[in-house]
Amino acid sequence: MRIIGLCLALLLLASGGQARSIVATVNDTPISSYDVEQRVLLMQMMRPTSQEEDSLKKEALEQLINDTLKMQEADKNKFTVSTEELSAAIQRLEVQNQMPAGTLEKELSDRGISKSTLEQQLKADLMWLQVLRQHRNDVPDITDQMIQNRIQQMKADLSKESFLVAEILVKDEAEANRVFEEIKNGSQFDAVAKRQSIAKSADKGGFIGWIEADHYEPAVMEIVRQMQPSQLSKPIQTQKGYYVLLLLDHKKAMPEHVTVLELAQLAVLPTQTLDALSALSKFSDCAAFEEWGKKNALPESVKRGFVNTEQLPPSLVELLEKQKMKTPVGPVSMGQVDLFFMKCQEQERSLIPSEEEVRSQLEMEQMMLLTDRLMRDIKRYAVIEYKE
């Protein structure tokens, strides 16, 4: 979930009573280390990430700078946001994240995040929308033809099989064998590619991005199609030389309609599995399954939502297909925990969005482009100072 906002324009105090340092100023409006720390905590809450702390802090600071500029631009036009509008925005966040009404504030408090941090972010987002509306005439209207073109492109993309590949190309078989053994013995693929490959992709560590089924010669693509993600190919002879390929990911062609399951899930420790089996076998509805999980399963392991069966492991799909609706499925061992599932309902869904959804997507893309253009203009005249 994306939340855009404004830093506090005051130098806040740390819990220990010492003033937090100023890390940047935007047209004389200060951004403190406290602001950055709070934004990082909120980012981690809203979108779990494996980014390193320094990277998160840098991203948080840049967001705060952009949000400060947006607020300043809104202030020039005397735009305001009422308390009622802020409350409605918070309620929408709770609905979008399937949180019970009124629980977001407690979640913030439990994570050490000031409610005002979220409110200022939402305020900036809402005020920036008012700025964008002022420039609505600067973007073209979405036509029916644009919508149909996007839908046709989506259908074409679904029907394509694609592969995420990195490559090393060398002239002869002996060199290809040396490259293969070097990587197999622990050398980094991208480092070897930069040093040894004669392909244009060498500068990018051999990374060529997503390719379609006709990118290489048919014999090469047949080998790629049989590979598993993270698998390294043995040297492959082609007209250009010898390739050593690394398959990073594989997208299969998808049908326009798929089966989706609403699954309830919980996890227990292996020492709890027998008790869980006994208790869960008595339930015949998802509400009771979830209620038991909230009291007895591992914290935060109880989840419920729709999943595309194409994205589930085949072994789990087979297990779910054998089980009746609203009866427990499991345990499925994940090593340190055992998972239990319950099918709540099954639906057929189209992977192609409706025309109204496509219109909304195109409008959002236009708003993002407009934001980029306006922000470039605003930054051209802004005075932004980074403090050491």
N, C-alpha and C positions, 0 to 999 in steps of 0.2 A: 504494500500500500504506500502511496506517495503522499507526504504531507509537506506543504510549503509554508514558510513562515518568516517572522521577523524577530530579530534578537531584541532583548531588553535594552533600552537606551540608558540604563543606569549601571554604575559600577557596583555590582552586588557583593555582599560579604560572604566569606566562607564560613562554614560551621564553626571553625576555630576562632573566628573573629577577625582574621586578617583579610585585608582587601585583596581581591583577585586582580591580577595584572590585566592591562589592556593589551590585546593581541592585534587589534586593527582598528582603524577609524575609517568611516565612510562619510565623506562630507562633514567631518567633525563629529559624527555620531559614533560613540565608542562601542566596540565589541570586546567583551571580557573573556578570560579563560573559563569563567563560570558558564557563560553563554555557550561556549563550545562544548564543554563537558555535558551540559544538559542536552544539547542537540545530539551528541553522540549516544547518550543513553536512550533518547527517544528513537533514534535511527535503529538501534539494536532491538528495541522493543517492537517496532513496527515491521522490520524486515530482518530476521535472523541472518547474520553474515559471518563469514570467516575472514573478513578483511583485518589486516593488522591495525593496531591502535593508531599509529602515526598516520596511516592512510585514511582512517575514519575521521580523525581530527582535521585533516586537510580538507576532506570533502565537506565536513560540517561547517568549517569556517567559510568556505566558498559559498555554501548555501546561505549562510547568515549574511554574507556581504550582498548577495543577489537579493535576498529578502528585504534587507535594509533599503536598498535602492528602489525596490518595488513600492515599499511603504512611503518613501519620500516622494515618489512620483504620484502616488495616490493622494498624499497630503496636499500637493500643489493644486489638485483639482477638488479639494475639500470633500473627498469621499470618506464615508464613515461606515462602521459596522455596529449594529446594535447588539445589546446583550442577548436579546432573543435570537438573533441570527447566529451568534456564537453557540448558544445552547442547542439550536437545531443542528448545527454542523457536528457537534459532539455526538448528538443522538444518531446522526447518519453514520458516523464512524462506528458506533456500537453495533448498529444493524449490519453494516458491511462486514464486520469482523465476528458476527454471530455472538456478540456479548450481551448478557442481560442488561436491561436499561439501568443506568446509574452506576455501573460497575467500572467504567473506564477510569474515573477519578481515583478509586481505590487501587487499581492496577498501577497507575502512575505513582501514587504514594508508596506502594510496596517496592517500587523500583528506584525510589529516590529522585523522582522527576517532579518538578514543580508544575502544578496545574497551569500556572501562568505561561509556562514555556509552550505548552500545547495551544493555549488560547491565542498567544501572540502569533504563532505559526498559522493557525486557522484564520486569524484576522488578516494577516498579510495575503493569504490565498484569496480570501473573499474580496478584499479591496483591489487586488490585481485584476480580478475578473471584471470589475467596474472599469478599470483602465482599458482592458482589452475591448470591452463593449464600445468604448469611444472610438475605437479604430476598426470596428466591424466592417465598415464599408471599404476598408483597405484590402479585403480578401474576397475572392470570387465566390459566388453562390455555388452550392453543391447541386449539380444537375443530375437528372435521372440517368443520363449516359455515363457519368462518372461513377455512379453507384453500380451500374451493370458491368462496367469495365472491371471494377474492383472484385465483384463477385466472380466473374469469369476467371480472373487471375487467381483467386483463392481456389477455385475448382481445379485449375490447371496445376497449382502447387500441390494440392492433395494427391493428385494422380502420379506425381513424380517420386521416384526413389532417389535419394541423395546420400552422399557420404562425406564426412568431415575427415580430410586426409592431409598428412604431411608427407613430403617426398624427398628422396635423395637420388640424384641421377649421376652416374659415373660412366666412363667410357668402356671399361672392360670387365670381364667376369671376376678376375682375380681381385681387382680393387673393390668390386661390389661385395665379394666374400669377406674382405678385410673390414669393410664398413659394417656389414651385418654382425660379425663377431664382436667388433668393438662396442656396438650398441647393446648387443646381447649380454656383454660382460659388464655393463653398468655405465657406459658413457651416455651423456645426454644427447638425444636425437638432434635437437636444434643446434647444439655446438658442433656436432659432426657435419650436419648439413651446411652450416656456414663455412666450414673448412674444406669440405670435400666435394660438395655437389656442384655440378656445372649447369643446373637448371636456374631459371630466372628467380625461382623461389628461394634460392640460397640465402639471400639477404634477410629473408624473414624466417630463417631457421627451418626452411623447407615447408612452412605452413602455407597451404593454398586455399584453405577455407572449404566451403561446401561445393561439391562437384556432383554432376548428374551422371547417369549411367553411360553416356557416350564420351566422357572426358578423355579416357585412355583407349587404347586398342581393345577390341572385344575380349581377347585372351587375358589382358591385364584386368579388365573390369570383372571378369569371371572369378579371378582370384580374390579381388577386393570384396566381391559379394559374399564370398565364403568366409571372410575374416570376421573376428569378433572385435568389439571396441577394445582399444589398448593393445591389440595384437600387432606384431611386427612381421612383415612378409620376408620370406627369403628372396634373394636377388631374382629379378624378373627380366628376361631378355626382351628388348623391343627394338624397333628400327632406330630409335634415338640413342640407345645404349642400354645400360642395366639400371633398373629402378630398385630401391629398397623403400617400401611404403609403410607408414604407420597409420592405422585406422583409429581415429579418435571417437567417431560416433557414426551411427547409421540410422537414417530415417526411411522407413518403409513407406510404400505407397499406401494411402489411407482411403477407405470408402467415404462417401459423403455422409452416410448415416452409421452411427455406432451405438452399441449397447452401453449404457452407463448404469452403474449400481450405486445406490445410496448405502454406504457401509458404516456401521458403528464399529469402533475398534477400541481395544484396551490392552494393556500389557501388565504382566505379573512376573515376579521372580520365579525361577524354576521350583523353588521350595514351596511356592504357593499354588503351583499348577493343579495338583490333585484337588485341593479345596475349591479352586476356581471351576474346574470341570464339574464338580458336584453341584455347586451353587448355580452356575450358568445354565446347566441342563434343565433347570426348572422354569426358565424364562421363555416366553413366546412372543415378546414384543421388545422393540428397540429401547423404549423408554425405561423399562425395568433393567435391561442389560446395562444401559448407561448409568442408571442410578446405583446399581451394584458397583460398577467401576469407579464412580466418584468416591465411594466409601472404602473400597478395598484394593483397587488397582494402584499401579505406580502413579505418582502425581503427574498431571499434565499428559498422561498417556491416553485418556479417554477422548476420542475424536469421532466426528460424524460428518459425512459429506459425500458428494457424488464423485465417482472416479470412472474414467474410461477404461473398460476392460482391456483395450489394446495396450495400455500403459502398465498393466499389472504383470508380474511374473507368470508365465504359463502354468507353472505348478500351482500357484494360488488360484488362478482362474479355474483350473480343473477341479480344485477342491471346493470352490464356491459353487460351481455348476452342479456338483453332486448333492449339495445340501439344499434343503427346502428353505423357502423364504421365512425369515424371522425365527430361525433356529441357530444356535451357536455353532461356529466353525472354528476349529482349533483343538489343541494348541499348535501354533506354527513357531518352531524354535528359531530364535535369532541370536543364539549363543548365550548371552547373559540374561535375556528376557524371553518369555513366551508370549506370543500374540494370540488374541481371540478376536473373531469377527462375527458380525451378524448382518445378513442382508435385510435391509429395511424396505427397499423397493427397487424395481428395475424399470428402466425407460429406454426408448429408442430416441436418440437425438441427432439432429443434423449438425455437422461440423461447420456448415456454412451459415454465418449469421444472417438474420433477417435484413431486409432493405433498410429499415429504420436503424438497426444496430450499425450497419455499414455507414449510413449517413452520419451517425454520431461519431464513428471512428474517423471519418474524413474531416468532420468539423473539428475534432480534437487535434488532428494532425495540423490543420490550418492554424489553430490557436497556438500550437507549439511553435510553428514557424514564425507566427506573428510575434510571439514572446521573444524568440531569439533575435528578431530584427529590432524590436523596440529596446531590448536590453543592450544590444550593441550600440545603439544611438545614445542611450542613457549613460553607459560607461565611458563613452567618448568624452563626456564633459564632467565626469565624476572625479573627485579627488579621493583615492583609496590609498591608505598608508598601512603597511604591515609593520608591526612592532616586533623587535627581537625579544 
